[in-house]
Amino acid sequence: MDHATESTEDLKEKFWKHLAASPFVMLELDSDRDGAAPMTAQLDKDARHAIWFFTSRSGGYARMGPATANFSAKGHDMFARFDGNLVEETSRERLDKQWSQMIEAWFPGGKDDPDLLMMRMELGNAKIWDSELGLIGTAKMFLGMDVRKETAGNVVETAL
């Protein structure tokens, strides 16, 4: 597909696929810009309005509130910055659905660990950069040729 013809919906769909393949983001509370840390996004393909995170009630994210996440795909062929609002997820059904052994490694007390906090990021706006140039664009770049045409239309600002 020619990047110049990709729609906002196409780029959003690519974003979700890249995030599912590598669900790691740098998450920061807007009120604590120095508190950014890598977090694993818990996704639900049927719930594109939210992302879930597991954290500690004794940690900085427990304050919750407005937050921003930065994402870089494997291979660096997509980047995104998105915002939202972190709130406590109280649904036991959601906790059960998102729980895994990898999460349990951080919370040895299991799903009932008193320090466990599951947060839901209610998504707001995003800026998505698709930096995949394709074979010809990449070759042109390595030859020092102008690739601006190949990158036209590769950035969108949209609501998630």
Backbone as a printed PyTorch tensor [residue, N CA C, xyz], in Angstrom:
tensor([[[  0.8380,  -1.1730,   0.0000],
         [  0.0000,   0.0000,   0.0000],
         [  0.8870,   1.2400,   0.0000]],

        [[  0.5430,   2.2100,  -0.7990],
         [  1.2610,   3.4840,  -0.8450],
         [  0.9530,   4.2400,   0.4410]],

        [[  2.0090,   4.6140,   1.1800],
         [  1.8070,   5.3040,   2.4580],
         [  0.9730,   6.5590,   2.3180]],

        [[  1.1150,   7.2660,   1.2070],
         [  0.3840,   8.5210,   1.0370],
         [ -1.1180,   8.2900,   1.0040]],

        [[ -1.5470,   7.0640,   0.7050],
         [ -2.9790,   6.7900,   0.6270],
         [ -3.5180,   6.1030,   1.8760]],

        [[ -2.6660,   5.8300,   2.8620],
         [ -3.1370,   5.1800,   4.0800],
         [ -4.0480,   6.1220,   4.8560]],

        [[ -5.1610,   5.5960,   5.2770],
         [ -6.1060,   6.3960,   6.0340],
         [ -5.7560,   6.3750,   7.5180]],

        [[ -6.3950,   7.2490,   8.2490],
         [ -6.2340,   7.2630,   9.7040],
         [ -6.5930,   5.9020,  10.2800]],

        [[ -7.6650,   5.3090,   9.7910],
         [ -8.0820,   3.9970,  10.3030],
         [ -7.0430,   2.9240,  10.0030]],

        [[ -6.4190,   2.9950,   8.8230],
         [ -5.3590,   2.0300,   8.4740],
         [ -4.1890,   2.1540,   9.4510]],

        [[ -3.7770,   3.4050,   9.7290],
         [ -2.6440,   3.6020,  10.6420],
         [ -3.0060,   3.2020,  12.0680]],

        [[ -4.2380,   3.4540,  12.4850],
         [ -4.6590,   3.0160,  13.8140],
         [ -4.6300,   1.4940,  13.9080]],

        [[ -5.0860,   0.8260,  12.8750],
         [ -5.0790,  -0.6350,  12.8730],
         [ -3.6450,  -1.1660,  12.9360]],

        [[ -2.7290,  -0.5530,  12.1890],
         [ -1.3220,  -0.9490,  12.2420],
         [ -0.7580,  -0.7100,  13.6420]],

        [[ -1.1370,   0.4110,  14.2550],
         [ -0.6950,   0.7040,  15.6210],
         [ -1.1060,  -0.4200,  16.5650]],

        [[ -2.3720,  -0.8290,  16.5280],
         [ -2.8430,  -1.8800,  17.4320],
         [ -2.1110,  -3.2000,  17.1890]],

        [[ -1.8320,  -3.5170,  15.9450],
         [ -1.0980,  -4.7520,  15.6370],
         [  0.3290,  -4.6870,  16.1800]],

        [[  0.9880,  -3.5390,  15.9890],
         [  2.3470,  -3.3860,  16.5070],
         [  2.3620,  -3.4360,  18.0380]],

        [[  1.3970,  -2.7830,  18.6680],
         [  1.3420,  -2.7820,  20.1320],
         [  1.0790,  -4.1930,  20.6600]],

        [[  0.2460,  -4.9570,  19.9790],
         [ -0.0130,  -6.3420,  20.4000],
         [  1.2460,  -7.1940,  20.2710]],

        [[  2.0650,  -6.9230,  19.2570],
         [  3.2850,  -7.7000,  19.0360],
         [  4.3790,  -7.3520,  20.0370]],

        [[  4.3500,  -6.1330,  20.5450],
         [  5.3520,  -5.6840,  21.5130],
         [  4.6780,  -4.6870,  22.4560]],

        [[  4.0000,  -5.1850,  23.4920],
         [  3.1260,  -4.3430,  24.3160],
         [  3.8210,  -3.5470,  25.4220]],

        [[  4.9440,  -2.9680,  25.0970],
         [  5.6960,  -2.2220,  26.1030],
         [  5.6510,  -0.7340,  25.7880]],

        [[  5.3380,   0.0640,  26.7900],
         [  5.2590,   1.5100,  26.6340],
         [  6.0180,   2.1800,  27.7760]],

        [[  6.3940,   3.4270,  27.5600],
         [  6.8860,   4.2730,  28.6520],
         [  5.6680,   5.0560,  29.1160]],

        [[  5.2690,   4.8240,  30.3450],
         [  4.0530,   5.4230,  30.8920],
         [  4.4290,   6.4500,  31.9440]],

        [[  3.7680,   7.5930,  31.8880],
         [  4.0100,   8.6220,  32.9030],
         [  2.7060,   9.2960,  33.2710]],

        [[  2.5890,   9.5860,  34.5420],
         [  1.4720,  10.4170,  34.9890],
         [  1.7730,  11.8450,  34.5560]],

        [[  0.7720,  12.5370,  34.0520],
         [  1.0070,  13.9150,  33.6200],
         [  1.4520,  14.7880,  34.7890]],

        [[  1.0710,  14.4090,  35.9970],
         [  1.4550,  15.1720,  37.1860],
         [  2.8530,  14.8230,  37.6960]],

        [[  3.4960,  13.8190,  37.0840],
         [  4.8210,  13.3770,  37.5280],
         [  5.6670,  12.9930,  36.3210]],

        [[  6.1190,  13.9700,  35.5630],
         [  6.8890,  13.7160,  34.3430],
         [  8.1930,  12.9840,  34.6180]],

        [[  8.7330,  13.0920,  35.8200],
         [  9.9700,  12.3930,  36.1630],
         [  9.7220,  10.9430,  36.5540]],

        [[  8.4660,  10.5440,  36.6540],
         [  8.1400,   9.1970,  37.1010],
         [  7.8820,   8.2120,  35.9790]],

        [[  8.2360,   8.5550,  34.7400],
         [  8.0070,   7.6520,  33.6110],
         [  8.7550,   6.3400,  33.8160]],

        [[  8.0990,   5.2560,  33.4540],
         [  8.7070,   3.9320,  33.5890],
         [  8.1310,   2.9990,  32.5280]],

        [[  8.9040,   1.9730,  32.1620],
         [  8.3700,   1.0000,  31.2050],
         [  7.2800,   0.1610,  31.8690]],

        [[  6.2090,  -0.0210,  31.1380],
         [  5.0760,  -0.8130,  31.6250],
         [  4.6060,  -1.7220,  30.4950]],

        [[  4.0270,  -2.8440,  30.8710],
         [  3.4710,  -3.7710,  29.8940],
         [  1.9830,  -3.5030,  29.7590]],

        [[  1.5780,  -3.1580,  28.5500],
         [  0.1670,  -2.8980,  28.2570],
         [ -0.5610,  -4.2300,  28.1270]],

        [[ -1.6780,  -4.3300,  28.8130],
         [ -2.5380,  -5.5020,  28.7100],
         [ -3.6710,  -5.1190,  27.7550]],

        [[ -3.7490,  -5.8100,  26.6150],
         [ -4.6950,  -5.4400,  25.5680],
         [ -5.8660,  -6.4020,  25.5010]],

        [[ -6.9400,  -5.9060,  24.9290],
         [ -8.1160,  -6.7130,  24.6210],
         [ -8.5430,  -6.2920,  23.2240]],

        [[ -8.4500,  -7.2140,  22.2640],
         [ -8.7390,  -6.8630,  20.8720],
         [-10.1640,  -6.3560,  20.6740]],

        [[-11.0560,  -6.6610,  21.6110],
         [-12.4360,  -6.2040,  21.5110],
         [-12.6940,  -4.9260,  22.3050]],

        [[-11.6560,  -4.3790,  22.9070],
         [-11.8200,  -3.1780,  23.7500],
         [-10.7540,  -2.1590,  23.3790]],

        [[-10.8910,  -1.5570,  22.2450],
         [ -9.8890,  -0.6160,  21.7540],
         [-10.0340,   0.7740,  22.3900]],

        [[-10.8470,   0.8820,  23.3890],
         [-11.0380,   2.1550,  24.1020],
         [-10.1720,   2.2310,  25.3580]],

        [[ -9.5140,   1.1190,  25.6930],
         [ -8.7760,   1.0720,  26.9560],
         [ -7.6000,   0.1050,  26.8660]],

        [[ -6.6230,   0.3570,  27.7390],
         [ -5.4750,  -0.5320,  27.9370],
         [ -5.3520,  -0.7140,  29.4450]],

        [[ -4.9600,  -1.9060,  29.8780],
         [ -4.8440,  -2.1820,  31.3060],
         [ -3.3790,  -2.3450,  31.6900]],

        [[ -3.0850,  -1.9840,  32.9280],
         [ -1.7410,  -2.1310,  33.4840],
         [ -1.8610,  -2.6740,  34.8940]],

        [[ -0.8900,  -3.4850,  35.2850],
         [ -0.7820,  -3.9430,  36.6630],
         [  0.3590,  -3.1790,  37.3190]],

        [[  0.1220,  -2.7200,  38.5310],
         [  1.1370,  -1.9850,  39.2650],
         [  0.9350,  -2.2120,  40.7550]],

        [[  1.7060,  -1.5140,  41.5340],
         [  1.6800,  -1.6660,  42.9780],
         [  0.9010,  -0.5180,  43.6270]],

        [[  0.1000,  -0.8450,  44.6180],
         [ -0.6380,   0.1960,  45.3580],
         [  0.3160,   1.1250,  46.1070]],

        [[  1.5170,   0.6400,  46.3810],
         [  2.4890,   1.4530,  47.1200],
         [  3.3770,   2.2760,  46.1930]],

        [[  3.1900,   2.1490,  44.8770],
         [  4.0230,   2.8610,  43.9150],
         [  3.4060,   4.1710,  43.4450]],

        [[  4.1510,   4.8910,  42.6470],
         [  3.7460,   6.2050,  42.1700],
         [  2.5070,   6.2190,  41.2900]],

        [[  2.2800,   5.1430,  40.5360],
         [  1.1130,   5.1230,  39.6570],
         [ -0.1980,   5.0250,  40.4280]],

        [[ -0.1290,   4.6770,  41.7010],
         [ -1.3510,   4.5250,  42.5050],
         [ -2.1350,   5.8310,  42.6070]],

        [[ -1.4800,   6.9550,  42.3310],
         [ -2.2010,   8.2440,  42.3310],
         [ -3.1770,   8.3170,  41.1740]],

        [[ -2.8900,   7.5790,  40.0990],
         [ -3.6890,   7.5250,  38.8800],
         [ -3.9600,   8.9260,  38.3320]],

        [[ -4.8940,   9.0800,  37.4190],
         [ -5.2080,  10.3630,  36.8070],
         [ -4.7070,  10.4510,  35.3750]],

        [[ -4.6570,  11.6610,  34.8190],
         [ -4.2160,  11.8460,  33.4360],
         [ -2.7960,  11.3120,  33.2310]],

        [[ -2.6090,  10.6190,  32.1060],
         [ -1.3250,   9.9820,  31.8340],
         [ -1.0270,  10.0200,  30.3410]],

        [[  0.2650,   9.8340,  30.0220],
         [  0.7270,   9.7930,  28.6410],
         [  1.6360,   8.5820,  28.4810]],

        [[  1.5100,   7.9150,  27.3360],
         [  2.3600,   6.7600,  27.0350],
         [  3.0730,   6.9880,  25.7090]],

        [[  4.3100,   6.5260,  25.6450],
         [  5.1000,   6.5630,  24.4130],
         [  5.4080,   5.1360,  24.0060]],

        [[  5.2990,   4.8710,  22.7010],
         [  5.4510,   3.5210,  22.1770],
         [  6.4030,   3.5250,  20.9880]],

        [[  7.2740,   2.5130,  20.9300],
         [  8.1480,   2.2820,  19.7880],
         [  8.0150,   0.8090,  19.4160]],

        [[  7.6180,   0.5550,  18.1910],
         [  7.4180,  -0.8210,  17.7350],
         [  8.7530,  -1.5290,  17.5490]],

        [[  8.7020,  -2.8620,  17.5610],
         [  9.8850,  -3.6420,  17.2050],
         [ 10.3170,  -3.1990,  15.8190]],

        [[ 11.6060,  -3.0580,  15.6090],
         [ 12.0990,  -2.6480,  14.3070],
         [ 11.9710,  -1.1570,  14.0510]],

        [[ 11.3990,  -0.4440,  14.9910],
         [ 11.2450,   1.0090,  14.8930],
         [ 10.5080,   1.4550,  13.6410]],

        [[  9.5310,   0.6530,  13.1940],
         [  8.7880,   1.0740,  12.0120],
         [  7.4550,   1.7360,  12.3560]],

        [[  7.2070,   1.9380,  13.6610],
         [  6.0490,   2.7120,  14.0910],
         [  6.3380,   3.2720,  15.4730]],

        [[  5.8810,   4.5090,  15.6790],
         [  5.9900,   5.1810,  16.9650],
         [  4.6370,   5.7930,  17.2810]],

        [[  4.3550,   5.9400,  18.5620],
         [  3.1000,   6.5930,  18.9480],
         [  3.2590,   7.2450,  20.3120]],

        [[  2.4650,   8.2650,  20.5080],
         [  2.3310,   8.9310,  21.7970],
         [  0.8360,   9.0720,  22.0010]],

        [[  0.3480,   8.5680,  23.1310],
         [ -1.0920,   8.6660,  23.3710],
         [ -1.3580,   9.0180,  24.8180]],

        [[ -2.5220,   9.6260,  25.0120],
         [ -2.8740,  10.0370,  26.3610],
         [ -4.1770,   9.3760,  26.7820]],

        [[ -4.4610,   9.5300,  28.0430],
         [ -5.6790,   8.9610,  28.5950],
         [ -5.7520,   9.2430,  30.0780]],

        [[ -6.6420,   8.5480,  30.7250],
         [ -6.8370,   8.7250,  32.1540],
         [ -6.7470,   7.3630,  32.8370]],

        [[ -5.8650,   7.2610,  33.8340],
         [ -5.7030,   6.0100,  34.5860],
         [ -6.6840,   5.9790,  35.7460]],

        [[ -7.4700,   4.9170,  35.7950],
         [ -8.4260,   4.6970,  36.8840],
         [ -8.2790,   3.2640,  37.3660]],

        [[ -8.7030,   3.0150,  38.5760],
         [ -8.6330,   1.6420,  39.0960],
         [ -9.6530,   0.7690,  38.3850]],

        [[ -9.1970,  -0.4010,  37.9590],
         [-10.0980,  -1.3990,  37.3670],
         [-10.5760,  -2.2950,  38.5000]],

        [[-11.8690,  -2.3320,  38.7350],
         [-12.4160,  -3.0920,  39.8590],
         [-13.0930,  -4.3960,  39.4330]],

        [[-13.1560,  -4.6600,  38.1530],
         [-13.8220,  -5.8560,  37.6580],
         [-12.9550,  -7.0970,  37.8810]],

        [[-13.4510,  -8.0310,  38.6670],
         [-12.7240,  -9.2910,  38.8850],
         [-12.6710, -10.0940,  37.5860]],

        [[-13.7140,  -9.9880,  36.7890],
         [-13.7330, -10.6670,  35.4940],
         [-12.5940, -10.1570,  34.6080]],

        [[-12.3800,  -8.8430,  34.5950],
         [-11.2930,  -8.2690,  33.8060],
         [ -9.9470,  -8.7110,  34.3730]],

        [[ -9.8020,  -8.7090,  35.6900],
         [ -8.5680,  -9.1610,  36.3360],
         [ -8.2560, -10.5980,  35.9180]],

        [[ -9.2540, -11.4550,  35.9900],
         [ -9.0610, -12.8560,  35.6000],
         [ -8.6570, -12.9750,  34.1310]],

        [[ -9.2580, -12.1600,  33.2760],
         [ -8.9870, -12.2190,  31.8430],
         [ -7.5570, -11.7760,  31.5240]],

        [[ -7.0510, -10.7750,  32.2190],
         [ -5.7420, -10.2090,  31.9130],
         [ -4.5950, -10.8730,  32.6880]],

        [[ -4.9080, -11.6520,  33.7070],
         [ -3.8950, -12.2520,  34.5700],
         [ -3.0610, -13.2680,  33.8040]],

        [[ -1.7710, -13.3340,  34.1310],
         [ -0.8760, -14.3190,  33.5170],
         [  0.2250, -14.6760,  34.5130]],

        [[  0.9940, -15.6850,  34.1850],
         [  2.1250, -16.0660,  35.0320],
         [  3.1700, -14.9610,  35.0730]],

        [[  3.3000, -14.2070,  33.9930],
         [  4.2650, -13.1060,  33.9790],
         [  3.8650, -12.0270,  34.9890]],

        [[  2.5900, -11.7940,  35.1350],
         [  2.1300, -10.8140,  36.1240],
         [  2.3120, -11.3720,  37.5270]],

        [[  2.0020, -12.6490,  37.6760],
         [  2.1500, -13.2830,  38.9880],
         [  3.5970, -13.2420,  39.4780]],

        [[  4.5530, -13.2300,  38.5420],
         [  5.9630, -13.1470,  38.9300],
         [  6.2450, -11.8610,  39.7050]],

        [[  5.4720, -10.8170,  39.4470],
         [  5.6440,  -9.5330,  40.1370],
         [  4.7870,  -9.4430,  41.3980]],

        [[  3.7640, -10.2700,  41.4670],
         [  2.8390, -10.2550,  42.6070],
         [  2.6710, -11.6730,  43.1370]],

        [[  3.6450, -12.1290,  43.9560],
         [  3.6280, -13.5130,  44.4380],
         [  2.3910, -13.8520,  45.2610]],

        [[  1.6970, -12.8470,  45.7550],
         [  0.4500, -13.0930,  46.4910],
         [ -0.7250, -13.3930,  45.5780]],

        [[ -0.4590, -13.4280,  44.2710],
         [ -1.4950, -13.7620,  43.3030],
         [ -2.5030, -12.6360,  43.1260]],

        [[ -3.6420, -13.0060,  42.6080],
         [ -4.6950, -12.0370,  42.2980],
         [ -5.2160, -11.3120,  43.5350]],

        [[ -5.0120, -11.9010,  44.6950],
         [ -5.4890, -11.2750,  45.9340],
         [ -4.3630, -10.6040,  46.7160]],

        [[ -3.2080, -10.4110,  46.0810],
         [ -2.0900,  -9.7060,  46.7140],
         [ -2.5780,  -8.3160,  47.1350]],

        [[ -2.4390,  -7.9490,  48.3990],
         [ -2.9610,  -6.6520,  48.8470],
         [ -2.2760,  -5.4500,  48.1960]],

        [[ -1.0920,  -5.6500,  47.6150],
         [ -0.3990,  -4.5360,  46.9710],
         [ -0.7260,  -4.4300,  45.4790]],

        [[ -1.4780,  -5.3630,  44.9430],
         [ -1.8140,  -5.3800,  43.5240],
         [ -2.8310,  -4.2890,  43.1870]],

        [[ -2.5100,  -3.5250,  42.1590],
         [ -3.4340,  -2.5140,  41.6420],
         [ -3.5400,  -2.7120,  40.1430]],

        [[ -4.7520,  -2.9570,  39.6640],
         [ -4.9930,  -3.0470,  38.2260],
         [ -5.5980,  -1.7280,  37.7900]],

        [[ -4.9530,  -1.1080,  36.8030],
         [ -5.4310,   0.1770,  36.2990],
         [ -5.9420,   0.0200,  34.8630]],

        [[ -6.9460,   0.8060,  34.5570],
         [ -7.4580,   0.8970,  33.1940],
         [ -7.1270,   2.2920,  32.6740]],

        [[ -6.4810,   2.3390,  31.5210],
         [ -6.2150,   3.6290,  30.8830],
         [ -7.3270,   3.8540,  29.8680]],

        [[ -8.1920,   4.7970,  30.1980],
         [ -9.2600,   5.1760,  29.2710],
         [ -8.6150,   6.0930,  28.2440]],

        [[ -8.5560,   5.6270,  27.0030],
         [ -7.7480,   6.2760,  25.9820],
         [ -8.3640,   7.5580,  25.4490]],

        [[ -7.4790,   8.4890,  25.1550],
         [ -7.8770,   9.7700,  24.5900],
         [ -7.3370,   9.9110,  23.1830]],

        [[ -6.4290,  10.8570,  22.9970],
         [ -5.8860,  11.1590,  21.6770],
         [ -4.5080,  10.5510,  21.5010]],

        [[ -4.1490,  10.3830,  20.2280],
         [ -2.8520,   9.7960,  19.8920],
         [ -2.2530,  10.5040,  18.6910]],

        [[ -0.9360,  10.4640,  18.6310],
         [ -0.2040,  10.8410,  17.4300],
         [  0.5830,   9.5970,  17.0450]],

        [[  0.3930,   9.1380,  15.8190],
         [  0.9880,   7.8860,  15.3560],
         [  1.8760,   8.1810,  14.1540]],

        [[  3.1250,   7.7120,  14.2290],
         [  4.0770,   7.8640,  13.1370],
         [  4.3510,   6.4920,  12.5520]],

        [[  4.0910,   6.3070,  11.2710],
         [  4.4410,   5.0730,  10.5660],
         [  5.7270,   5.3510,   9.8140]],

        [[  6.8250,   4.7910,  10.2930],
         [  8.1300,   5.0810,   9.6870],
         [  8.6000,   3.9730,   8.7500]],

        [[  7.7220,   3.0470,   8.4210],
         [  8.0780,   1.9790,   7.4900],
         [  8.1450,   2.5690,   6.0810]],

        [[  9.3260,   2.5660,   5.4910],
         [  9.5350,   3.1770,   4.1810],
         [  9.3580,   2.2020,   3.0230]],

        [[  9.3680,   0.9200,   3.3100],
         [  9.3210,  -0.0490,   2.2320],
         [ 10.7050,  -0.2310,   1.6200]],

        [[ 10.8210,  -1.1700,   0.7370],
         [ 12.1140,  -1.5250,   0.1460],
         [ 12.7070,  -0.3700,  -0.6630]],

        [[ 11.9190,   0.2290,  -1.5230],
         [ 12.4360,   1.3160,  -2.3730],
         [ 12.7840,   2.5300,  -1.5300]],

        [[ 11.9000,   2.9000,  -0.6020],
         [ 12.1620,   4.0530,   0.2600],
         [ 13.4160,   3.8550,   1.0950]],

        [[ 13.5960,   2.6620,   1.6280],
         [ 14.7840,   2.3710,   2.4370],
         [ 16.0430,   2.4540,   1.5870]],

        [[ 15.9810,   1.8960,   0.3750],
         [ 17.1370,   1.9630,  -0.5170],
         [ 17.4670,   3.4160,  -0.8540]],

        [[ 16.4460,   4.2220,  -1.1300],
         [ 16.6650,   5.6350,  -1.4390],
         [ 17.3190,   6.3450,  -0.2480]],

        [[ 16.8580,   6.0240,   0.9580],
         [ 17.4140,   6.6590,   2.1430],
         [ 18.9000,   6.3150,   2.2860]],

        [[ 19.2430,   5.0400,   2.1120],
         [ 20.6370,   4.6300,   2.2380],
         [ 21.5270,   5.2450,   1.1600]],

        [[ 20.9220,   5.6440,   0.0460],
         [ 21.6730,   6.2940,  -1.0220],
         [ 21.6800,   7.8110,  -0.8690]],

        [[ 21.0770,   8.3020,   0.2030],
         [ 21.0520,   9.7350,   0.4460],
         [ 20.0420,  10.4750,  -0.4090]],

        [[ 19.1020,   9.7590,  -0.9800],
         [ 18.0980,  10.3800,  -1.8460],
         [ 16.9290,  10.9010,  -0.9990]],

        [[ 16.2040,  11.8320,  -1.5420],
         [ 15.0650,  12.4560,  -0.8740],
         [ 13.9590,  11.4140,  -0.6460]],

        [[ 13.5560,  11.2090,   0.6110],
         [ 12.5010,  10.2430,   0.9280],
         [ 11.2420,  10.9300,   1.4760]],

        [[ 11.1830,  12.2380,   1.3590],
         [ 10.0290,  12.9510,   1.9110],
         [  8.7130,  12.5090,   1.2680]],

        [[  8.7390,  12.2020,  -0.0130],
         [  7.5250,  11.7470,  -0.6930],
         [  7.0390,  10.4200,  -0.0920]],

        [[  7.9840,   9.5390,   0.2160],
         [  7.6390,   8.2440,   0.7830],
         [  7.0590,   8.3590,   2.1930]],

        [[  7.3860,   9.4440,   2.8790],
         [  6.8920,   9.5890,   4.2550],
         [  5.6570,  10.4750,   4.3530]],

        [[  5.2470,  11.0690,   3.2490],
         [  4.0500,  11.9140,   3.2730],
         [  2.8470,  11.0900,   3.7000]],

        [[  2.0660,  11.6120,   4.5980],
         [  0.8680,  10.9070,   5.0490],
         [  1.1240,   9.8420,   6.0830]],

        [[  2.3440,   9.7810,   6.6360],
         [  2.6810,   8.7340,   7.5840],
         [  2.4470,   9.1170,   9.0350]],

        [[  1.8920,  10.3030,   9.2680],
         [  1.6410,  10.7710,  10.6420],
         [  0.1760,  11.1630,  10.7500]],

        [[ -0.4650,  10.6650,  11.8010],
         [ -1.8520,  11.0660,  12.0480],
         [ -2.0100,  11.4650,  13.5120]],

        [[ -2.9000,  12.3930,  13.7270],
         [ -3.3590,  12.7230,  15.0670],
         [ -4.8170,  12.3100,  15.0970]],

        [[ -5.1760,  11.4930,  16.0790],
         [ -6.5040,  10.9010,  16.0900],
         [ -6.9310,  10.5230,  17.4970]],

        [[ -8.1880,  10.3370,  17.6790],
         [ -8.6880,   9.7650,  18.9330],
         [ -8.5480,   8.2590,  18.8350]],

        [[ -8.1130,   7.6370,  19.9130],
         [ -8.0610,   6.1690,  19.9360],
         [ -9.4000,   5.6930,  20.4470]]])
